[in-house]
């Protein structure tokens, strides 16, 4: 295996690929790795076209790349964040020509509204139609959609769960998921989700029936599997989510995150406390949760009316 110390004996492409691979492994999230992998490949390809060694790139090279980037502000910001993360790693590993080199450090990044989510959510009527379409499609699709919509969990959390993660806690049926950063958290399962899971797993569909618990299941047996018993891949589940949207007659792009978004907006619209929703969804920052509050800023919710009830 080529080491960082022997870069001078390898081609640029080899050393860039090896360093990028090591950097990607250092990232904590599978989703981040997937997104950043494509971003850094695009940057390397751009620099290569201009005859620029990626590890000798300067700010002007990154500025030129930035000018070619398309998509919304959050997309451009993510791509620049990927590049910045890579160069920080490369510098720390001593792979840059100058230790102080960091070509992304002073590149202007787009301003992203932290209080706005561009994700397309479903209306309550669309959410009901979507659930019904998933049920008609089959047990696995219904179980997945029921979990995503009723818990607000991330697709990676649900697909990463095992049978042993279906548990009881103080009278609640819960699924233990792994949140961002590796934190383990219990999320409550309501009857619709339990029944869908029971049907998918071949158990009794009656609410409260024993599905599969840590006492009966292998600790590493996946909750969602393919026909061959392998863990269901996120890419395949993503296509299922899109197919169900078409079956439900829903126009526009629908992704697994759309279902998470829908869970949050419905909960807030029906008075669920923001702090409790933040906990349920595993958000570290309350501003992330506030993005889903469609009613924020409405005058009828002004604090002036609350004070008026006391002061007249």
Residue frames as qw, qx, qy, qz and C-alpha x, y, z in Angstrom:
[[0.000, 0.887, 0.462, 0.000, 0.00, 0.00, 0.00],
 [0.375, 0.510, -0.036, 0.773, 1.28, 3.48, -0.86],
 [0.404, -0.622, -0.458, 0.490, 1.83, 5.69, 2.17],
 [0.071, 0.987, 0.127, -0.064, 1.73, 9.44, 2.49],
 [0.437, -0.704, 0.388, 0.403, 5.52, 9.41, 2.83],
 [0.502, -0.067, 0.693, 0.512, 5.99, 7.88, -0.63],
 [0.435, 0.770, 0.349, -0.308, 3.78, 10.28, -2.60],
 [0.089, 0.769, -0.408, -0.483, 6.73, 11.59, -4.59],
 [0.183, -0.239, 0.900, 0.314, 7.10, 8.12, -6.17],
 [0.346, 0.461, 0.815, -0.054, 3.49, 7.86, -7.32],
 [0.117, 0.431, 0.478, 0.756, 1.39, 9.59, -9.96],
 [0.201, -0.129, 0.207, -0.949, -0.73, 12.57, -8.99],
 [0.679, -0.196, -0.373, -0.601, -3.93, 10.61, -9.63],
 [0.701, -0.133, -0.681, 0.165, -2.77, 7.78, -7.36],
 [0.298, -0.048, -0.548, 0.780, -1.78, 9.97, -4.45],
 [0.346, -0.149, 0.008, -0.926, -4.89, 12.14, -4.75],
 [0.731, -0.199, -0.497, -0.424, -7.14, 9.07, -4.80],
 [0.626, -0.125, -0.680, 0.362, -5.37, 7.49, -1.83],
 [0.101, 0.013, -0.409, 0.907, -5.47, 10.64, 0.24],
 [0.494, -0.161, -0.162, -0.839, -9.11, 11.27, -0.66],
 [0.724, -0.190, -0.641, -0.170, -9.95, 7.69, 0.32],
 [0.457, -0.123, -0.635, 0.610, -8.31, 8.12, 3.72],
 [0.128, -0.066, 0.168, -0.975, -10.10, 11.44, 4.20],
 [0.613, -0.209, -0.399, -0.649, -13.49, 9.94, 3.35],
 [0.674, -0.207, -0.696, 0.133, -12.93, 7.15, 5.88],
 [0.258, -0.029, -0.505, 0.823, -12.29, 9.79, 8.54],
 [0.368, -0.230, -0.109, -0.894, -15.79, 11.24, 8.10],
 [0.272, -0.041, 0.808, -0.521, -18.38, 10.07, 10.59],
 [0.627, 0.372, 0.391, -0.562, -21.50, 9.85, 8.42],
 [0.527, 0.169, 0.756, 0.350, -22.19, 7.50, 5.51],
 [0.337, 0.842, 0.421, 0.010, -24.43, 10.14, 3.93],
 [0.082, -0.918, 0.230, 0.314, -21.68, 12.75, 4.20],
 [0.472, -0.336, 0.699, 0.418, -19.18, 10.35, 2.66],
 [0.517, 0.469, 0.676, 0.236, -21.48, 9.67, -0.29],
 [0.218, 0.951, 0.213, -0.053, -22.09, 13.36, -0.97],
 [0.223, -0.853, 0.363, 0.301, -18.50, 14.46, -0.43],
 [0.644, -0.093, 0.656, 0.383, -17.10, 11.65, -2.60],
 [0.487, 0.662, 0.492, 0.288, -18.91, 13.03, -5.65],
 [0.012, -0.996, -0.023, 0.081, -17.97, 16.60, -4.76],
 [0.415, -0.692, 0.475, 0.352, -14.25, 15.92, -4.44],
 [0.638, 0.170, 0.640, 0.394, -14.19, 13.87, -7.65],
 [0.346, 0.859, 0.339, 0.165, -15.74, 16.81, -9.48],
 [0.185, -0.943, 0.210, 0.182, -13.13, 19.17, -8.03],
 [0.585, -0.372, 0.603, 0.396, -10.24, 16.87, -8.99],
 [0.585, 0.460, 0.581, 0.330, -11.61, 16.52, -12.54],
 [0.170, 0.974, 0.148, 0.033, -11.92, 20.30, -12.89],
 [0.325, -0.826, 0.386, 0.252, -8.39, 20.92, -11.65],
 [0.670, -0.095, 0.639, 0.366, -7.01, 18.15, -13.87],
 [0.518, 0.717, 0.414, 0.215, -8.55, 19.77, -16.95],
 [0.068, 0.991, -0.090, 0.076, -6.63, 22.92, -16.12],
 [0.713, 0.393, -0.416, 0.405, -3.40, 21.06, -15.49],
 [0.234, -0.677, 0.390, -0.579, -3.45, 21.91, -11.78],
 [0.448, 0.003, -0.846, 0.288, -2.18, 19.47, -9.16],
 [0.503, -0.681, -0.427, -0.317, -5.00, 19.30, -6.59],
 [0.698, -0.540, -0.262, 0.391, -2.51, 19.42, -3.72],
 [0.410, -0.127, 0.064, 0.901, -0.90, 22.55, -5.15],
 [0.040, 0.717, 0.546, 0.431, -4.17, 24.36, -5.92],
 [0.167, -0.033, -0.265, 0.949, -4.50, 28.00, -4.95],
 [0.244, 0.490, 0.535, -0.644, -7.49, 30.11, -4.02],
 [0.350, 0.451, -0.289, -0.768, -7.88, 31.38, -7.58],
 [0.223, 0.069, -0.919, -0.316, -8.24, 27.78, -8.79],
 [0.001, -0.385, -0.867, 0.316, -11.02, 27.13, -6.27],
 [0.240, 0.517, 0.178, -0.802, -12.66, 30.45, -7.19],
 [0.324, 0.283, -0.616, -0.660, -12.75, 29.33, -10.83],
 [0.182, -0.155, -0.970, -0.046, -14.29, 26.00, -9.80],
 [0.102, 0.442, 0.631, -0.629, -16.85, 27.77, -7.63],
 [0.297, 0.414, -0.153, -0.846, -17.91, 29.86, -10.62],
 [0.361, 0.106, -0.790, -0.485, -18.86, 26.67, -12.49],
 [0.020, 0.165, 0.925, -0.341, -20.97, 25.19, -9.70],
 [0.393, -0.295, -0.431, -0.757, -24.69, 24.94, -10.25],
 [0.478, -0.437, -0.754, 0.105, -27.60, 24.35, -7.90],
 [0.341, -0.878, -0.216, -0.257, -28.96, 26.27, -4.95],
 [0.042, -0.808, 0.428, -0.402, -26.93, 28.01, -2.30],
 [0.757, -0.449, 0.427, -0.208, -27.01, 25.03, 0.04],
 [0.953, 0.244, 0.114, 0.139, -25.69, 22.73, -2.71],
 [0.476, 0.725, -0.260, 0.425, -22.80, 25.06, -3.55],
 [0.359, -0.734, 0.424, -0.391, -22.07, 25.53, 0.16],
 [0.927, -0.223, 0.294, -0.070, -21.91, 21.75, 0.62],
 [0.848, 0.440, -0.035, 0.293, -19.47, 21.33, -2.28],
 [0.190, 0.773, -0.355, 0.490, -17.21, 24.03, -0.88],
 [0.646, -0.581, 0.381, -0.317, -17.48, 22.44, 2.56],
 [0.987, 0.054, 0.121, 0.094, -16.34, 19.13, 1.05],
 [0.626, 0.608, -0.191, 0.450, -13.34, 20.79, -0.57],
 [0.176, -0.775, 0.363, -0.486, -12.50, 22.65, 2.64],
 [0.854, -0.394, 0.287, -0.182, -12.71, 19.44, 4.67],
 [0.933, 0.261, -0.003, 0.249, -10.42, 17.63, 2.24],
 [0.429, 0.680, -0.267, 0.531, -7.77, 20.35, 2.29],
 [0.468, -0.705, 0.347, -0.406, -7.89, 20.60, 6.08],
 [0.959, -0.182, 0.217, -0.005, -7.26, 16.85, 6.24],
 [0.800, 0.467, -0.069, 0.370, -4.49, 17.01, 3.62],
 [0.088, 0.799, -0.320, 0.502, -2.78, 19.85, 5.47],
 [0.673, -0.579, 0.351, -0.297, -2.98, 18.02, 8.80],
 [0.971, -0.003, 0.214, 0.111, -1.45, 14.92, 7.16],
 [0.358, -0.640, 0.428, 0.528, 1.45, 16.94, 5.76],
 [0.631, 0.324, 0.627, 0.321, 0.44, 16.28, 2.16],
 [0.285, 0.942, 0.179, 0.000, 0.32, 19.93, 1.08],
 [0.640, 0.476, -0.138, 0.587, 3.40, 21.65, -0.39],
 [0.057, 0.401, -0.373, 0.835, 3.11, 24.29, 2.33],
 [0.193, -0.287, -0.858, 0.380, 1.68, 23.45, 5.73],
 [0.135, 0.407, 0.353, -0.832, -0.26, 26.70, 5.80],
 [0.191, 0.023, -0.615, -0.764, -1.83, 26.06, 2.38],
 [0.250, 0.433, 0.817, -0.286, -5.61, 25.91, 2.35],
 [0.081, 0.101, 0.481, 0.867, -7.01, 27.16, -0.96],
 [0.241, -0.592, -0.685, -0.350, -10.64, 27.11, 0.21],
 [0.352, -0.389, -0.545, 0.654, -10.13, 29.03, 3.44],
 [0.019, 0.436, 0.121, -0.891, -10.95, 32.50, 2.06],
 [0.047, -0.225, -0.734, -0.639, -13.24, 31.50, -0.80],
 [0.397, -0.017, 0.195, -0.897, -16.57, 33.32, -0.51],
 [0.012, 0.216, 0.976, 0.015, -19.37, 30.90, 0.31],
 [0.284, -0.452, -0.461, -0.709, -23.06, 31.48, -0.45],
 [0.285, -0.151, 0.540, -0.778, -25.27, 32.58, 2.38],
 [0.369, -0.241, -0.865, -0.241, -27.76, 29.88, 3.30],
 [0.488, -0.441, 0.064, -0.750, -30.97, 30.71, 5.15],
 [0.100, 0.134, -0.928, 0.332, -30.79, 28.51, 8.25],
 [0.410, 0.201, 0.573, -0.680, -34.53, 29.00, 8.82],
 [0.680, 0.415, -0.140, -0.588, -35.59, 27.70, 5.40],
 [0.551, -0.106, 0.818, 0.128, -35.90, 24.16, 4.08],
 [0.372, 0.395, -0.461, -0.702, -36.06, 23.65, 0.32],
 [0.094, 0.020, 0.994, 0.047, -37.27, 20.07, 0.74],
 [0.493, -0.156, -0.410, -0.751, -40.64, 19.31, -0.84],
 [0.224, 0.007, 0.840, -0.494, -43.00, 18.13, 1.90],
 [0.173, -0.353, -0.831, -0.394, -46.43, 16.52, 1.52],
 [0.448, -0.342, 0.057, -0.824, -49.75, 17.99, 2.55],
 [0.479, -0.134, 0.743, -0.448, -51.79, 15.96, 5.05],
 [0.827, 0.361, 0.158, -0.402, -54.04, 14.69, 2.24],
 [0.597, 0.601, -0.528, -0.064, -50.99, 13.72, 0.16],
 [0.093, -0.448, 0.834, -0.308, -49.43, 11.97, 3.15],
 [0.694, 0.054, 0.574, -0.431, -52.55, 9.83, 3.65],
 [0.808, 0.522, -0.078, -0.260, -52.67, 9.02, -0.07],
 [0.321, 0.649, -0.686, 0.074, -48.97, 8.19, -0.01],
 [0.372, -0.283, 0.811, -0.354, -49.41, 5.77, 2.90],
 [0.797, 0.269, 0.377, -0.389, -52.34, 4.08, 1.16],
 [0.679, 0.636, -0.332, -0.159, -50.34, 3.74, -2.07],
 [0.066, 0.556, -0.808, 0.182, -47.45, 2.18, -0.15],
 [0.594, -0.077, 0.699, -0.390, -49.79, -0.32, 1.49],
 [0.826, 0.455, 0.132, -0.304, -51.18, -1.31, -1.91],
 [0.434, 0.708, -0.553, -0.069, -47.65, -1.68, -3.28],
 [0.804, 0.057, -0.577, 0.130, -46.59, -4.32, -0.78],
 [0.716, -0.642, -0.246, 0.121, -45.62, -5.08, 2.84],
 [0.670, -0.149, -0.053, 0.725, -42.00, -3.92, 2.65],
 [0.157, 0.438, 0.191, 0.864, -42.82, -0.57, 1.02],
 [0.455, -0.726, -0.323, -0.402, -45.66, -0.01, 3.48],
 [0.751, -0.519, -0.229, 0.338, -43.47, -0.79, 6.49],
 [0.530, 0.044, 0.024, 0.847, -40.73, 1.56, 5.29],
 [0.033, -0.524, -0.255, -0.812, -43.08, 4.43, 4.48],
 [0.580, -0.702, -0.365, -0.193, -45.05, 3.99, 7.70],
 [0.708, -0.403, -0.186, 0.549, -41.85, 4.23, 9.72],
 [0.384, 0.159, 0.114, 0.902, -40.51, 7.26, 7.85],
 [0.178, -0.574, -0.320, -0.733, -43.78, 9.20, 7.99],
 [0.628, -0.674, -0.327, -0.212, -44.85, 8.37, 11.54],
 [0.743, -0.487, -0.123, 0.442, -41.46, 8.68, 13.24],
 [0.155, 0.978, -0.137, -0.033, -39.63, 11.28, 11.14],
 [0.726, -0.429, 0.420, 0.335, -36.54, 9.07, 11.18],
 [0.195, 0.684, -0.528, -0.464, -33.84, 9.40, 8.56],
 [0.896, 0.297, -0.235, -0.233, -33.71, 6.74, 5.85],
 [0.450, 0.481, -0.699, 0.279, -30.19, 5.78, 6.95],
 [0.321, -0.321, 0.660, -0.598, -31.41, 5.27, 10.52],
 [0.843, 0.077, 0.219, -0.485, -34.26, 2.98, 9.50],
 [0.851, 0.405, -0.328, -0.064, -32.24, 0.93, 7.02],
 [0.284, 0.524, -0.700, 0.394, -29.36, 0.67, 9.49],
 [0.603, -0.354, 0.441, -0.563, -31.62, -0.79, 12.19],
 [0.242, 0.148, -0.958, -0.051, -31.62, -4.48, 13.09],
 [0.600, -0.409, -0.607, -0.324, -34.41, -6.77, 14.23],
 [0.563, -0.315, -0.578, 0.499, -32.96, -6.65, 17.73],
 [0.100, 0.064, -0.127, 0.985, -33.54, -2.88, 17.74],
 [0.508, -0.433, -0.399, -0.629, -37.31, -3.45, 17.97],
 [0.312, -0.016, -0.767, 0.561, -37.85, -3.26, 21.72],
 [0.383, -0.761, -0.498, -0.161, -40.21, -2.43, 24.59],
 [0.324, 0.134, -0.379, 0.856, -39.68, 0.51, 26.93],
 [0.108, 0.193, 0.507, -0.833, -42.04, 1.51, 29.77],
 [0.463, 0.515, 0.628, -0.356, -45.12, 0.34, 27.90],
 [0.420, 0.747, -0.188, -0.481, -44.01, 1.76, 24.55],
 [0.870, 0.217, 0.325, 0.301, -42.94, -0.14, 21.45],
 [0.033, -0.897, 0.263, 0.353, -39.75, 1.48, 20.22],
 [0.857, 0.413, -0.010, 0.310, -37.12, 1.21, 17.54],
 [0.498, -0.716, 0.193, 0.449, -33.57, 2.00, 18.62],
 [0.663, 0.702, 0.084, 0.247, -31.80, 3.90, 15.84],
 [0.636, -0.274, 0.046, 0.720, -28.30, 5.27, 15.42],
 [0.161, 0.957, 0.186, -0.153, -28.41, 9.03, 15.01],
 [0.492, 0.756, -0.214, 0.375, -25.80, 11.32, 13.50],
 [0.085, -0.719, 0.546, -0.422, -22.61, 11.15, 15.50],
 [0.450, 0.116, -0.878, 0.120, -23.30, 7.56, 16.52],
 [0.320, -0.131, 0.554, -0.757, -25.77, 8.40, 19.29],
 [0.195, -0.253, -0.934, -0.162, -28.33, 5.64, 19.96],
 [0.316, 0.011, 0.258, -0.913, -31.91, 6.82, 20.52],
 [0.186, 0.345, 0.916, -0.085, -35.30, 5.16, 21.04],
 [0.282, 0.023, -0.240, -0.929, -38.12, 6.35, 18.79],
 [0.507, 0.171, 0.657, -0.531, -41.75, 5.54, 19.54],
 [0.080, -0.052, -0.837, -0.539, -43.74, 3.31, 17.17],
 [0.524, 0.116, 0.253, -0.805, -47.46, 3.96, 16.72],
 [0.726, 0.170, 0.624, -0.233, -50.06, 1.32, 15.73],
 [0.702, 0.676, -0.037, -0.223, -49.92, 2.04, 11.98],
 [0.247, 0.711, -0.659, 0.002, -46.16, 1.52, 11.93],
 [0.426, -0.292, 0.824, -0.233, -46.34, -1.55, 14.18],
 [0.785, 0.329, 0.440, -0.285, -49.02, -3.18, 12.07],
 [0.613, 0.731, -0.262, -0.147, -47.09, -2.48, 8.87],
 [0.016, 0.616, -0.781, 0.099, -43.92, -3.94, 10.39],
 [0.612, -0.085, 0.731, -0.290, -45.81, -6.98, 11.65],
 [0.805, 0.508, 0.186, -0.242, -47.25, -7.63, 8.20],
 [0.442, 0.758, -0.477, -0.041, -43.83, -7.22, 6.61],
 [0.078, -0.509, 0.831, -0.210, -42.09, -9.50, 9.09],
 [0.555, -0.038, -0.780, -0.286, -44.82, -12.11, 8.82],
 [0.079, -0.106, -0.801, 0.584, -46.05, -11.80, 12.39],
 [0.006, 0.683, 0.722, -0.108, -49.56, -11.12, 13.68],
 [0.165, 0.486, 0.216, 0.831, -50.86, -7.79, 12.41],
 [0.433, -0.788, -0.432, -0.072, -52.67, -7.10, 15.68],
 [0.050, 0.804, -0.270, 0.527, -51.41, -4.01, 17.46],
 [0.514, -0.641, 0.465, -0.329, -49.11, -4.91, 20.33],
 [0.998, 0.056, -0.023, 0.000, -48.24, -8.34, 18.96],
 [0.587, -0.565, 0.444, 0.372, -44.75, -9.60, 19.51],
 [0.629, 0.735, -0.202, -0.153, -42.88, -8.83, 16.31],
 [0.851, 0.165, -0.290, 0.406, -39.23, -9.52, 16.95],
 [0.354, -0.916, 0.140, -0.123, -37.20, -8.35, 19.91],
 [0.113, 0.721, -0.668, 0.148, -33.67, -8.57, 21.20],
 [0.633, -0.274, 0.675, -0.262, -34.60, -11.81, 22.99],
 [0.824, 0.289, 0.480, -0.088, -35.55, -13.54, 19.75],
 [0.630, 0.775, -0.006, 0.051, -33.46, -11.88, 17.06],
 [0.774, 0.042, -0.003, 0.632, -29.83, -11.98, 16.06],
 [0.248, -0.742, -0.112, 0.612, -28.13, -8.72, 17.02],
 [0.101, -0.440, 0.441, 0.776, -27.00, -8.10, 13.45],
 [0.302, 0.419, 0.814, 0.267, -30.00, -9.35, 11.46],
 [0.006, -0.048, -0.176, -0.983, -31.23, -6.38, 9.36],
 [0.375, 0.403, 0.545, -0.633, -34.74, -5.05, 9.90],
 [0.642, 0.650, 0.041, -0.404, -35.20, -4.37, 6.17],
 [0.503, -0.295, 0.726, 0.364, -33.77, -6.85, 3.71],
 [0.420, 0.374, -0.535, -0.631, -33.71, -7.74, 0.03],
 [0.915, 0.049, -0.148, -0.371, -35.18, -10.96, -1.34],
 [0.759, 0.276, -0.539, 0.240, -31.79, -12.61, -0.75],
 [0.718, -0.576, -0.326, 0.216, -31.62, -11.54, 2.90],
 [0.507, 0.113, -0.113, 0.847, -29.10, -8.74, 2.48],
 [0.079, -0.591, -0.360, 0.718, -29.61, -5.35, 4.08],
 [0.392, 0.789, 0.451, 0.144, -31.79, -3.14, 1.86],
 [0.482, 0.024, 0.098, 0.870, -29.61, -0.52, 0.17],
 [0.042, 0.600, 0.273, -0.751, -30.49, 3.16, 0.50],
 [0.113, 0.264, -0.509, -0.811, -30.41, 3.64, -3.28],
 [0.185, -0.254, -0.895, -0.317, -33.05, 0.93, -3.78],
 [0.115, -0.593, -0.679, 0.417, -35.21, 2.26, -0.96],
 [0.023, 0.454, -0.053, -0.889, -34.93, 5.75, -2.47],
 [0.195, 0.023, -0.691, -0.695, -36.32, 4.45, -5.75],
 [0.184, -0.443, -0.877, 0.036, -39.17, 2.79, -3.87],
 [0.054, -0.577, -0.394, 0.713, -40.06, 6.11, -2.23],
 [0.136, 0.336, -0.340, -0.868, -40.14, 7.79, -5.64],
 [0.190, -0.147, -0.871, -0.429, -42.22, 4.99, -7.18],
 [0.110, -0.533, -0.777, 0.317, -44.82, 5.23, -4.40],
 [0.053, 0.503, 0.104, -0.856, -45.14, 8.96, -5.06],
 [0.225, 0.137, -0.613, -0.745, -45.99, 8.26, -8.68],
 [0.219, -0.310, -0.919, -0.104, -48.51, 5.61, -7.65],
 [0.102, -0.585, -0.593, 0.543, -50.14, 8.11, -5.29],
 [0.288, 0.774, 0.422, 0.374, -50.40, 10.68, -8.09],
 [0.353, -0.836, -0.052, 0.416, -48.13, 13.14, -6.29],
 [0.574, 0.749, 0.030, 0.331, -46.50, 15.66, -8.62],
 [0.047, -0.894, 0.370, -0.247, -42.95, 16.81, -7.94],
 [0.524, 0.356, -0.720, 0.284, -39.80, 15.28, -6.52],
 [0.749, -0.564, 0.089, -0.335, -40.39, 13.21, -3.39],
 [0.470, 0.433, -0.708, 0.300, -37.45, 11.81, -1.44],
 [0.615, -0.346, -0.657, 0.264, -37.07, 10.01, 1.90],
 [0.233, -0.115, -0.337, 0.905, -36.25, 13.40, 3.42],
 [0.328, -0.290, -0.312, -0.843, -39.60, 14.66, 2.11],
 [0.660, -0.431, -0.594, -0.161, -41.28, 12.16, 4.43],
 [0.512, -0.265, -0.456, 0.678, -39.18, 13.34, 7.38],
 [0.001, 0.095, 0.041, 0.995, -40.09, 16.91, 6.45],
 [0.485, -0.381, -0.499, -0.609, -43.77, 15.95, 6.28],
 [0.614, -0.405, -0.629, 0.251, -43.66, 14.35, 9.74],
 [0.336, -0.194, -0.308, 0.869, -42.24, 17.54, 11.22],
 [0.159, -0.155, -0.196, -0.955, -44.65, 19.94, 9.52],
 [0.565, -0.428, -0.589, -0.388, -47.71, 17.87, 10.50],
 [0.573, -0.371, -0.576, 0.450, -46.53, 17.59, 14.11],
 [0.196, -0.131, -0.174, 0.956, -45.94, 21.34, 14.40],
 [0.281, -0.260, -0.397, -0.834, -49.20, 22.21, 12.65],
 [0.649, -0.472, -0.535, -0.265, -51.07, 20.20, 15.26],
 [0.415, -0.824, 0.118, -0.367, -49.41, 21.89, 18.21],
 [0.914, -0.177, -0.187, 0.314, -46.57, 19.51, 19.05],
 [0.330, -0.902, 0.141, 0.242, -43.97, 21.48, 21.07],
 [0.524, 0.773, -0.355, 0.048, -40.91, 22.47, 19.06],
 [0.188, -0.643, 0.715, -0.200, -38.51, 21.26, 21.76],
 [0.759, -0.057, 0.617, -0.199, -40.13, 17.81, 21.86],
 [0.808, 0.581, 0.065, -0.066, -40.04, 17.55, 18.07],
 [0.217, 0.809, -0.540, 0.086, -36.36, 18.50, 18.12],
 [0.452, -0.414, 0.768, -0.185, -35.69, 15.61, 20.49],
 [0.836, 0.236, 0.451, -0.206, -37.81, 13.17, 18.47],
 [0.725, 0.687, -0.034, 0.011, -36.02, 13.99, 15.23],
 [0.839, -0.215, 0.077, 0.494, -32.53, 14.01, 16.73],
 [0.351, 0.809, 0.027, 0.470, -31.73, 17.62, 15.83],
 [0.595, -0.204, -0.325, 0.706, -28.77, 19.11, 17.69],
 [0.083, -0.067, -0.010, 0.994, -29.80, 22.67, 16.75],
 [0.279, 0.557, 0.655, -0.428, -33.36, 23.95, 17.29],
 [0.254, 0.576, -0.227, -0.743, -32.99, 26.15, 14.19],
 [0.076, 0.115, -0.902, -0.409, -33.00, 22.98, 12.10],
 [0.074, 0.431, 0.884, -0.167, -36.37, 22.00, 13.56],
 [0.166, 0.628, 0.263, -0.714, -37.80, 25.51, 13.09],
 [0.064, 0.246, -0.616, -0.745, -37.34, 25.21, 9.33],
 [0.103, -0.264, -0.923, -0.261, -40.35, 22.91, 9.27],
 [0.037, 0.560, 0.605, -0.564, -42.68, 25.32, 11.08],
 [0.220, 0.455, 0.559, 0.657, -44.79, 26.66, 8.21],
 [0.212, -0.853, -0.445, -0.169, -46.78, 28.89, 10.56],
 [0.529, -0.431, -0.169, 0.711, -43.82, 30.73, 12.07],
 [0.182, -0.045, 0.173, 0.967, -44.03, 34.48, 11.71],
 [0.162, -0.586, -0.642, -0.468, -47.81, 34.59, 11.43],
 [0.115, -0.445, 0.201, -0.865, -49.27, 37.55, 13.26],
 [0.749, -0.440, -0.198, -0.454, -51.89, 35.47, 15.06],
 [0.873, -0.194, -0.344, 0.288, -49.01, 33.72, 16.84],
 [0.208, 0.657, -0.271, 0.672, -47.49, 36.97, 18.04],
 [0.448, -0.188, -0.678, 0.551, -46.39, 36.99, 21.68],
 [0.135, -0.185, 0.101, -0.968, -48.27, 40.30, 21.99],
 [0.653, -0.312, -0.383, -0.574, -51.55, 38.39, 22.24],
 [0.704, -0.224, -0.621, 0.261, -50.21, 36.19, 25.02],
 [0.263, -0.026, -0.387, 0.884, -49.14, 39.25, 26.99],
 [0.333, -0.272, -0.184, -0.884, -52.50, 40.91, 26.28],
 [0.673, -0.372, -0.604, -0.210, -54.26, 38.05, 28.08],
 [0.575, -0.333, -0.495, 0.560, -52.43, 39.15, 31.23],
 [0.214, -0.211, -0.127, 0.945, -52.17, 42.92, 30.84],
 [0.291, 0.700, 0.572, -0.313, -55.42, 43.51, 28.97]]
